[in-house]
Amino acid sequence: MKIKYILIALALLFSTRLSAQQDSLHPNDELQETLFDILENQTENLDVEETADYGDELEELWQTDQININDLSPEVAFNILHLTDYQYYQLLSYIELYGELVSEYELAAIAGFDQNLAERLSKKVKIEPKKRGRNRAATFFRQSQHTLLLRYRQVPEHQSGYHREGGSGYLGNPMRLNWKYTMTSGDHFAMALAGEKDAGEQWFRGTQKQGFDHYAWYINVKNIGVLKNLVIGNYTLSFGQGMIMGGRSMGVKGGGAGQIRRFPGLVRATSPMNESSCMHGVAATIGNSQYTGTLFYSHNFLDGKIGSDSLGAAVFEGSLTSTGYHRTEKEVAQRNTNRNRLFGGHFQMKRRIFELGVTGCHMQFVIPVARGAELYQKYRFCGKGVSNAGANYKIILHKTILFGEAAVSILQQRTGVGVLQGGVFDLDPRSKLAVLLRYYSRDFTSLYGSSFHTNSSCNSEVGAYVAADFVLGRKAELSLNADIYHFLWLKYQVTQPTVGYDCSARITVNLNRYLTLNFRYHYAKKEQNLPQNEHHPFADGNDMHKFRLTLKATPSGLLTLQTEVDYLLSVSAEKSISQGFLLFQDLGLKIERWNLSLNGRIALFATDSYAERLYAYEHDLYQTFTINSYYGKGVRYYLMVGYQYSFIKIQARFSQTFFDDRHTISSSLAEIKGNTKSEIALQMIFHIR
């Protein structure tokens, strides 16, 4: 029952701080839209089996309201403000030469900046001195900020798994509960503790007597002398272009010429409210502004079945990407049946126009991972361990940036190679070009790698990607990109190496200061099997054409309207046609006088099958990122209300989908009898300082 004492202590802490200053818990809306656009492009490129959950990865960027231009990180500069490397370099040079900016009018005086860019940035940034100084013990708690987040979600319809027969079914109730407490003190100290209970899991009883099924925590000390960062607990690692270690949120196709490369953050403390693939252990970065070294150690538990090989030795037959579900007796029995240990280091030399890094790590499993039985799984990871080593670089040559990474993996006497090389070229103030080449051999294995790729993992792939951005006058922008790739080995239901194409074009037109039009065309071609043809099972596969038209109106600071139409046309190798259609209307209302916000949507959708599904971002609870897939035929709507009073913010959301083409939804234990599925979500955030 230790968790009860923790919650009581948190309640006492908050009860003594009720004189807190009111603080906005929502980031800048324009920054949100930019970030959501990037991640939505990434979600659409996931395989069918994959799921997208970016809530934890967005945690730092979500905290951003207006950005201090004098304390601007590369990740925010490139991905959120859309600065080029040349512009970011000139901004740092200006601050070094003349000191920190004191007025937004100075922006236009920086080389590479013009009046239009300065006006755009003035809406998103603030001019403040960079925070300096040390936290003293006497002022530690006075400078600290505390946030407590409580979240509840539930599907109100009855699901078959909650009606246990013969000992099968879910052990717990249908509530999903999350909570997170975070404390920060200046720029030097932070700590967090989070917990989660998935729907169907028990809570404070049975198999979960310790309370929540998942806990995450960290203690983070930063910027004290040569100690740049020390994390004990949960953390993520990001080095170079992510070939050995990297997050998933940036460096994707479709996001523009400036968004094809990663911006490594080295070590980042995190306390995810779900069982994500972050590390658990200790990591430390020491050094100065030019040289840094990072050492890390982590151990993680995995769920899965323990079997035996042909010699009778134990092998692990589970997945390396755990769902974190422990809802049934089978899932509970397979919990934490294996463990891996990861250790390694990274060294980085950094200059204003040049950067070089080297990385090495080794991962070891307690129980060897079994080899997949299918031929297409021949080059997937198996065995007891894998070692990786690599080097990355970045160099700025006037208005051109070159970057890349090369890595090797050693797995059971097999050596794999991965190479990535890219460049971003500012052709002139109105156009930008980016090129990225990649090669991952069939034997290349990187379990925590997530560099630029199209395959489900960074291996067995060769590809070339090109993107270009153009400014078409004062009111229009055009973005183009194309990717051609070749898979070097088989895939699921694909019996030989294949070639694919992927390209898109997007134009954005500001019709006036209140009305914006966005049109996007996306084409993709993937080869696949034709199972009905026994003699020639392989063919050219499908041609997919996707069209999106979005009209956004902001007639006042009070009201936001958005209308979107999506249409998908899929033509198979046998010339059969499948279609998908989505139409939705969004409404956003923000009454600052009452601290009240309202977001809603009604959507009509019709697709011939799941293969023609269409994606769309939905407004959700704070620090929650939701991209919903629409498939089948039906209507969906949601309504979300938010209210803030002093140090507390309350949000409530209700969503519901009506299907016209089915009488049951989902299958197995998640099956719902009927054609309606709903979700209720409530959240409270206490923010005091």
C-alpha positions in Angstrom: 0.0 0.0 0.0 3.0 2.3 -0.4 1.2 4.1 -3.3 -1.4 5.4 -0.9 1.2 7.1 1.3 2.7 8.7 -1.8 -0.7 10.1 -2.9 -1.3 11.4 0.6 2.1 13.1 0.6 1.3 14.7 -2.7 -2.1 15.9 -1.5 -0.5 17.5 1.6 2.1 19.2 -0.6 -0.6 20.7 -2.8 -2.7 21.8 0.1 0.1 24.0 1.3 0.5 25.8 -2.0 -3.0 27.1 -2.8 -1.7 30.7 -3.3 -0.2 29.6 -6.6 0.0 31.9 -9.5 -2.3 31.2 -12.5 -0.3 29.6 -15.3 -1.4 28.7 -18.8 -1.3 25.0 -19.4 -1.8 25.1 -23.1 1.0 25.8 -25.6 0.8 28.2 -28.5 -1.9 26.9 -30.9 0.3 27.6 -34.0 3.1 25.5 -32.5 0.7 22.6 -31.8 -0.5 22.6 -35.4 3.1 22.5 -36.8 4.0 19.6 -34.5 0.8 17.7 -35.3 1.3 18.1 -39.0 4.8 16.5 -38.7 3.6 13.6 -36.7 0.5 12.9 -38.7 2.7 12.5 -41.8 4.8 10.0 -39.8 1.7 8.0 -38.6 0.4 7.6 -42.2 3.7 5.8 -43.1 3.4 3.2 -40.3 2.8 -0.5 -41.2 -0.7 -2.0 -40.4 0.7 -3.8 -37.3 2.2 -0.7 -35.8 0.6 1.8 -33.5 1.5 5.4 -32.8 1.8 6.9 -29.3 3.8 10.1 -29.2 2.5 11.5 -25.9 5.7 11.0 -24.1 8.0 12.1 -26.9 6.0 15.4 -27.1 6.3 16.1 -23.4 9.1 18.7 -23.7 7.6 20.5 -26.7 4.1 20.5 -25.2 5.4 22.5 -22.3 6.4 25.3 -24.7 4.1 28.3 -24.6 6.1 31.1 -26.2 9.7 30.3 -26.9 12.6 32.4 -25.5 14.6 33.3 -28.6 17.7 33.8 -26.4 17.5 30.2 -25.2 16.6 28.3 -28.3 17.4 24.6 -28.7 18.1 23.2 -32.2 15.1 20.8 -32.0 12.6 23.7 -31.4 14.4 26.0 -33.9 14.2 23.5 -36.8 11.0 21.6 -36.2 8.8 24.2 -34.6 10.0 27.5 -35.8 11.2 26.1 -39.2 14.5 27.9 -39.1 17.2 26.8 -41.5 20.6 25.7 -40.2 22.1 28.9 -41.7 19.5 31.1 -39.9 20.1 29.3 -36.6 23.8 29.6 -37.0 23.5 33.3 -37.7 21.2 33.8 -34.7 23.8 32.2 -32.4 26.5 34.3 -34.0 24.5 37.5 -33.5 23.9 36.7 -29.8 27.6 35.9 -29.3 28.7 39.1 -31.0 26.2 41.6 -29.7 24.7 39.9 -26.7 21.2 38.6 -26.1 18.3 40.1 -28.0 16.4 42.8 -26.2 13.7 43.5 -28.8 11.9 41.6 -31.5 12.9 44.3 -34.0 16.5 43.0 -33.9 15.3 39.8 -35.7 15.2 41.5 -39.0 18.8 42.7 -38.6 20.2 39.1 -38.4 21.7 37.7 -41.6 19.3 35.2 -43.2 16.3 36.8 -41.6 13.9 39.1 -43.5 10.9 41.2 -42.4 8.4 38.5 -43.2 10.3 35.9 -41.1 10.7 38.4 -38.3 6.9 39.1 -38.3 6.1 35.3 -38.2 8.5 34.6 -35.4 7.2 37.6 -33.3 3.9 35.7 -32.8 5.7 32.6 -31.5 8.7 33.8 -29.5 9.4 36.0 -26.6 12.5 38.1 -25.8 13.8 37.4 -22.3 17.2 37.0 -20.7 18.5 33.5 -20.6 18.1 32.0 -17.1 21.3 31.8 -15.2 22.5 31.3 -11.7 22.4 28.4 -9.2 19.6 27.2 -7.0 20.4 27.7 -3.4 19.0 25.5 -0.7 17.1 28.4 0.8 15.3 29.2 -2.4 15.0 25.7 -3.8 11.3 25.2 -2.9 10.4 28.8 -3.6 11.6 28.4 -7.2 10.1 25.0 -7.7 7.0 24.3 -9.8 4.7 21.3 -9.2 2.3 19.6 -11.6 -0.1 16.8 -10.8 -2.1 15.2 -13.7 -5.0 12.8 -13.1 -6.6 11.1 -16.1 -9.6 8.7 -16.6 -10.8 7.0 -19.7 -13.4 4.4 -20.4 -15.4 2.7 -23.1 -19.0 2.7 -21.7 -20.3 -0.1 -24.0 -20.1 -3.6 -22.7 -17.1 -5.6 -24.1 -17.2 -9.4 -24.1 -13.9 -9.7 -22.2 -15.6 -8.3 -19.0 -18.0 -11.3 -19.0 -15.7 -14.0 -17.7 -16.7 -17.6 -18.6 -14.6 -20.6 -17.6 -11.8 -18.4 -16.2 -11.2 -16.5 -19.4 -11.6 -12.8 -19.9 -10.4 -9.6 -18.3 -9.5 -9.7 -14.7 -10.1 -6.0 -13.9 -12.6 -3.2 -14.7 -12.8 -1.2 -17.9 -11.4 2.0 -16.5 -8.0 3.3 -17.8 -6.3 5.5 -15.2 -3.2 7.6 -15.4 -1.4 10.0 -13.1 1.8 11.9 -13.1 3.5 14.2 -10.6 6.3 16.5 -11.8 8.5 18.9 -9.9 11.1 21.2 -11.4 13.4 23.7 -9.7 15.0 26.1 -12.1 17.3 24.7 -14.7 19.1 22.3 -12.4 16.7 19.8 -10.9 13.6 17.9 -11.8 11.8 14.8 -10.7 8.7 12.9 -11.7 6.6 9.9 -10.8 3.8 8.4 -13.0 1.5 5.4 -12.9 -0.9 3.7 -15.3 -3.7 1.1 -15.2 -4.9 -0.1 -18.6 -8.5 -1.1 -19.2 -9.1 -4.6 -18.0 -6.3 -4.7 -15.5 -6.8 -5.2 -11.8 -6.2 -2.3 -9.3 -5.1 -2.7 -5.7 -6.2 -6.4 -5.7 -5.5 -9.8 -7.2 -2.5 -9.6 -9.5 -2.0 -5.9 -8.9 -1.8 -5.5 -5.1 0.8 -2.9 -5.6 -1.8 -0.6 -7.2 -1.1 0.5 -10.7 0.3 -2.0 -13.3 3.0 0.4 -14.5 5.2 2.9 -12.7 7.8 5.3 -14.1 10.0 7.8 -12.4 13.2 9.8 -12.7 15.5 12.2 -10.8 17.2 14.6 -13.1 20.2 16.9 -12.2 21.5 19.3 -14.9 24.0 22.0 -15.6 26.1 21.9 -12.5 29.7 22.5 -13.5 31.0 19.8 -15.9 27.9 17.7 -15.1 25.5 18.5 -18.0 22.9 15.9 -17.3 22.4 13.1 -14.9 19.3 10.9 -14.9 18.4 8.1 -12.5 15.3 6.3 -13.5 13.5 6.4 -16.9 15.1 8.2 -19.8 15.5 8.2 -23.6 18.6 8.4 -25.7 19.1 10.2 -29.0 22.4 10.3 -30.8 23.3 11.4 -34.4 20.6 10.5 -36.9 19.1 7.8 -34.7 20.7 4.9 -36.4 21.7 3.3 -33.1 19.7 5.4 -30.6 16.9 7.7 -31.5 13.3 8.8 -30.8 10.6 8.6 -33.5 9.0 12.0 -33.4 11.2 13.8 -36.0 13.1 13.1 -39.2 10.3 11.8 -41.3 9.1 11.9 -44.9 6.4 14.3 -45.9 7.2 17.0 -43.3 9.2 19.4 -45.5 12.8 19.8 -46.6 14.0 21.0 -43.2 12.5 18.1 -41.3 14.3 15.1 -42.8 17.1 15.0 -40.2 17.2 14.3 -36.5 18.3 16.8 -33.8 19.8 14.7 -31.1 19.0 15.5 -27.5 21.5 13.0 -26.0 19.8 12.1 -22.7 16.3 13.1 -21.8 14.5 12.2 -18.6 11.0 10.9 -19.0 8.2 9.4 -17.0 5.9 7.9 -19.5 2.3 7.1 -18.6 2.4 4.0 -20.6 4.8 1.0 -21.1 6.9 2.7 -23.8 10.3 1.5 -24.9 12.3 4.0 -22.9 15.4 2.9 -20.8 15.4 2.4 -17.1 18.7 2.8 -15.2 21.2 5.6 -15.1 22.7 7.9 -17.7 25.1 10.8 -17.3 26.6 13.5 -19.7 29.7 15.5 -18.7 31.7 18.0 -20.6 31.6 21.6 -21.8 30.2 23.5 -24.8 32.7 21.8 -27.2 33.3 18.3 -25.8 30.7 16.0 -24.1 30.7 12.4 -23.1 27.7 10.2 -22.2 27.7 6.9 -20.4 24.5 4.9 -19.8 23.2 1.6 -18.3 19.7 0.3 -18.6 17.7 -2.8 -17.8 14.2 -3.6 -19.1 11.8 -6.4 -18.6 9.9 -8.1 -21.5 6.7 -10.0 -21.6 6.3 -13.2 -23.6 6.2 -17.0 -23.7 9.2 -19.1 -22.7 9.7 -22.1 -25.0 12.6 -24.4 -25.9 14.8 -24.9 -28.9 15.8 -28.2 -30.6 18.4 -28.9 -27.9 15.9 -28.3 -25.1 17.4 -24.9 -24.1 15.0 -22.1 -23.0 14.3 -19.5 -25.6 12.1 -16.3 -25.5 9.2 -16.4 -28.0 7.7 -13.0 -27.2 7.8 -9.7 -29.0 10.6 -7.2 -28.3 8.0 -4.4 -28.3 5.7 -5.1 -25.4 2.1 -3.9 -25.4 2.2 -3.6 -21.6 -1.2 -5.3 -21.2 -1.7 -7.5 -18.2 -5.5 -8.0 -18.4 -5.9 -11.7 -18.5 -4.4 -14.7 -16.7 -2.3 -15.5 -19.8 -0.9 -12.0 -20.1 -0.2 -11.9 -16.3 1.6 -15.3 -16.6 3.9 -14.0 -19.4 4.8 -10.8 -17.5 8.5 -10.0 -17.1 9.6 -13.4 -18.3 12.8 -12.0 -19.9 15.1 -9.1 -19.2 17.8 -7.2 -21.3 20.7 -5.1 -20.2 22.0 -2.2 -22.3 25.2 -0.3 -21.7 27.4 2.0 -23.8 28.6 5.5 -24.4 28.7 8.4 -26.8 31.3 11.1 -27.3 30.6 14.3 -29.2 32.8 17.1 -30.4 30.9 20.2 -31.3 31.9 23.4 -33.0 29.7 26.2 -34.4 29.8 24.8 -38.0 31.0 21.3 -37.4 29.9 18.4 -35.2 31.3 14.8 -34.8 30.0 12.0 -32.6 30.8 8.3 -32.0 28.6 5.8 -30.3 29.0 2.3 -29.0 26.7 0.0 -27.1 25.9 -3.6 -26.3 22.6 -5.3 -25.5 22.4 -8.6 -23.7 19.3 -10.8 -23.0 19.0 -13.1 -20.0 17.1 -15.7 -22.1 18.0 -15.9 -25.8 15.4 -14.6 -28.3 14.0 -17.4 -30.6 14.4 -17.2 -34.4 11.2 -16.6 -36.3 9.9 -19.7 -38.1 8.9 -17.9 -41.4 11.4 -17.2 -44.2 10.7 -13.5 -44.2 11.9 -13.4 -40.5 15.4 -14.8 -41.4 17.2 -11.5 -40.8 15.3 -10.3 -37.7 17.0 -10.3 -34.4 17.5 -13.6 -32.6 20.0 -14.8 -30.1 21.3 -13.5 -26.8 22.9 -10.1 -27.7 23.9 -7.6 -30.3 26.7 -4.9 -30.4 26.5 -1.6 -32.3 29.1 1.0 -33.1 28.8 4.1 -35.3 29.8 7.7 -36.1 27.8 10.7 -37.1 28.7 14.2 -38.4 27.3 17.5 -39.4 28.9 20.4 -41.2 27.6 23.8 -42.2 29.0 25.3 -45.4 27.5 28.8 -45.8 23.8 28.0 -46.6 24.3 24.3 -47.0 24.3 21.6 -44.3 25.7 18.1 -44.8 25.0 15.4 -42.3 25.2 11.6 -42.0 25.8 8.6 -39.9 27.4 5.2 -40.4 27.0 2.2 -38.1 27.8 -1.5 -37.8 26.1 -4.3 -35.9 27.6 -7.6 -34.8 25.1 -10.4 -34.1 26.1 -14.0 -33.9 29.1 -13.6 -36.1 27.1 -11.7 -38.6 28.1 -8.1 -39.3 25.6 -5.6 -40.7 26.1 -2.1 -42.1 24.0 1.0 -42.2 24.8 4.3 -43.9 22.8 7.5 -44.1 23.9 10.6 -45.9 21.9 13.8 -46.4 22.1 17.4 -47.3 19.9 20.5 -47.0 20.5 23.3 -49.5 19.1 26.9 -49.2 19.0 27.7 -52.9 17.7 31.2 -52.3 15.5 32.9 -49.7 12.4 31.4 -51.4 13.4 27.8 -52.0 15.0 25.0 -50.1 16.1 21.5 -51.3 16.9 18.4 -49.2 18.4 15.1 -50.3 18.7 11.9 -48.2 20.3 8.6 -49.2 20.2 5.5 -47.0 21.4 1.9 -47.1 20.7 -0.8 -44.4 22.0 -4.2 -45.2 20.0 -7.3 -44.5 22.2 -8.2 -41.5 22.0 -4.7 -39.9 20.3 -4.9 -36.5 19.6 -1.9 -34.3 16.9 -2.6 -31.7 16.7 1.0 -30.5 17.5 2.6 -33.9 14.9 4.7 -35.7 16.7 6.6 -38.4 14.9 7.6 -41.6 13.4 4.5 -43.1 10.3 3.1 -44.8 10.5 -0.6 -43.7 9.1 -1.6 -40.4 12.7 -1.5 -39.0 16.1 -0.1 -40.0 17.3 -3.0 -42.1 17.1 -4.6 -45.6 16.5 -1.3 -47.3 18.1 1.1 -49.9 16.4 4.4 -50.7 16.7 7.9 -51.9 14.5 10.8 -50.7 14.2 14.3 -52.1 12.2 17.2 -50.7 11.8 20.8 -51.8 10.0 23.9 -50.3 9.1 27.0 -52.3 7.6 30.3 -51.3 5.2 31.4 -54.0 4.7 35.1 -53.3 3.4 36.5 -50.0 0.4 34.2 -49.7 1.4 30.8 -51.0 3.9 28.0 -50.2 4.5 24.8 -52.1 6.2 21.6 -50.6 7.2 18.6 -52.8 8.8 15.3 -51.8 9.5 11.9 -53.4 11.0 8.7 -52.1 12.1 5.6 -54.0 13.2 2.5 -52.1 14.1 -1.1 -52.5 13.6 -3.8 -49.8 16.5 -6.2 -49.9 14.6 -9.1 -48.4 11.1 -10.5 -48.1 8.2 -9.0 -46.0 5.1 -10.4 -44.6 2.9 -11.7 -47.5 5.6 -10.6 -50.0 7.7 -13.4 -51.4 10.6 -11.5 -53.0 12.5 -8.2 -52.6 10.4 -5.3 -53.9 10.6 -1.7 -55.1 8.3 1.1 -53.9 7.5 4.7 -54.7 6.1 7.4 -52.5 5.6 11.1 -53.4 3.4 14.0 -52.4 2.7 17.7 -53.1 1.2 20.2 -50.8 0.2 23.8 -51.4 -0.9 26.3 -48.7 -2.6 29.5 -49.7 -3.5 32.3 -47.3 -6.6 33.7 -49.0 -6.7 36.5 -46.4 -5.7 37.0 -42.8 -8.6 34.9 -41.6 -8.8 32.1 -44.2 -6.2 29.5 -45.2 -6.6 26.8 -47.9 -4.4 23.7 -47.9 -4.4 21.0 -50.7 -2.3 17.9 -50.6 -1.8 15.0 -53.1 -0.1 11.8 -52.0 0.8 8.9 -54.3 2.3 5.6 -53.2 3.0 2.3 -54.9 3.9 -0.9 -53.1 4.4 -4.3 -54.7 2.7 -7.3 -53.1 1.6 -10.9 -53.6 -1.4 -12.1 -55.5 -2.3 -15.2 -53.4 -5.0 -16.3 -55.8 -2.4 -16.9 -58.6 -0.6 -20.2 -57.7 1.8 -20.1 -60.6 2.8 -16.4 -60.5 2.0 -15.2 -56.9 3.9 -12.0 -57.3 2.7 -8.8 -59.0 3.1 -5.1 -59.1 0.7 -4.4 -56.3 -1.4 -1.3 -55.6 -1.3 2.3 -56.8 -2.7 4.6 -54.1 -3.8 8.1 -54.7 -4.8 10.3 -51.7 -6.3 13.8 -51.9 -6.8 16.2 -49.0 -8.5 19.6 -49.1 -8.5 21.7 -45.9 -10.1 25.1 -45.3 -9.4 26.8 -42.0 -11.1 30.0 -40.9 -10.3 32.2 -37.9 -12.9 35.0 -38.1 -11.9 36.1 -34.6 -9.7 35.1 -31.7 -12.9 33.6 -30.2 -13.8 31.1 -33.0 -11.9 28.7 -35.2 -13.6 26.6 -38.0 -12.0 23.9 -40.1 -13.5 21.9 -42.9 -11.6 18.9 -44.4 -12.3 16.5 -47.3 -10.1 13.4 -47.8 -10.4 11.0 -50.7 -8.4 7.8 -51.3 -8.3 5.8 -54.6 -6.5 2.5 -54.7 -6.0 0.6 -57.9 -4.7 -3.0 -57.6 -2.5 -4.9 -60.0 -5.7 -6.5 -61.4 -7.1 -3.0 -62.0 -9.8 -3.3 -59.4 -10.6 -0.1 -57.7 -11.2 0.6 -54.0 -12.1 3.9 -52.4 -12.2 5.8 -49.1 -13.9 9.1 -48.3 -13.8 11.3 -45.2 -15.5 14.6 -44.6 -15.4 16.4 -41.2 -16.2 19.8 -39.7 -14.3 21.1 -36.7 -15.3 23.9 -34.4 -13.1 25.6 -31.8 -14.3 28.1 -29.3 -12.1 29.9 -26.8 -13.6 32.4 -24.3 -10.6 33.8 -22.4 -12.8 35.9 -20.2 -14.2 32.8 -18.6 -11.1 30.6 -19.1 -13.3 28.3 -21.2 -12.4 26.3 -24.3 -14.6 24.1 -26.5 -13.5 21.8 -29.4 -15.8 19.6 -31.4 -16.1 17.6 -34.7 -18.6 15.7 -36.7 -17.3 13.4 -39.4 -18.8 11.3 -42.2 -16.7 8.4 -43.6 -17.0 5.6 -46.0 -14.2 3.2 -47.1 -14.4 -0.1 -49.0 -12.1 -1.9 -46.4 -9.5 -1.4 -43.7 -6.8 -1.0 -46.4 -8.4 2.3 -47.5 -8.5 3.8 -44.0 -8.0 7.5 -43.7 -6.2 9.3 -40.8 -7.1 12.6 -39.1 -5.8 14.3 -36.0 -8.3 14.9 -33.2 -8.1 17.4 -30.3 -7.6 15.4 -27.1 -6.7 15.9 -23.5 -3.5 17.9 -22.7 -0.4 15.9 -23.3 -2.3 13.4 -25.3 -1.8 13.1 -29.0 -4.5 11.2 -31.0 -4.6 10.4 -34.7 -7.8 8.4 -35.4 -8.1 6.0 -38.3 -11.5 6.1 -40.1 -12.6 2.9 -41.9 -15.9 1.2 -42.8 -19.0 3.4 -43.1 -20.4 5.6 -40.4 -20.5 8.8 -38.5 -18.1 10.0 -35.7 -18.2 13.0 -33.5 -16.5 14.2 -30.4 -16.8 17.2 -28.0 -14.2 18.4 -25.6 -14.6 21.1 -22.9 -11.8 22.7 -20.9 -12.0 25.1 -18.0 -9.2 26.7 -16.0 -9.4 28.4 -12.7 -6.3 29.6 -10.9 -4.0 26.6 -10.5 -6.4 23.9 -11.7 -7.5 22.9 -15.2 -10.3 20.5 -15.9 -11.0 18.8 -19.2 -13.8 16.5 -20.3 -14.1 14.7 -23.7 -16.8 12.4 -25.1 -16.5 10.7 -28.5 -18.8 8.3 -30.3 -18.7 6.4 -33.6 -21.8 4.9 -35.3 -21.1 2.2 -38.0 -23.5 1.5 -40.8 -21.8 -1.6 -42.1 -21.6 -3.9 -39.0 -23.5 -5.2 -36.0 -20.4 -6.0 -34.0 -17.3 -3.9 -33.4 -13.8 -5.4 -32.8 -13.4 -9.0 -32.0 -12.4 -11.5 -29.3 -12.4 -10.0 -25.8 -12.8 -6.5 -27.1 -15.9 -7.3 -29.1 -18.9 -5.0 -28.7 -22.4 -6.2 -29.6 -23.9 -3.4 -31.6 -22.8 -0.7 -34.0 -21.8 2.1 -31.6 -18.5 2.6 -29.7 -18.0 5.5 -27.4 -15.3 6.8 -25.0 -15.4 9.1 -22.0 -12.3 10.9 -20.8 -11.8 13.2 -17.9 -8.6 15.0 -16.7 -7.6 17.3 -13.9 -4.2 19.2 -13.8 -2.9 21.0 -10.8 -0.1 23.4 -11.6 1.4 25.5 -8.8 4.6 27.3 -8.0 
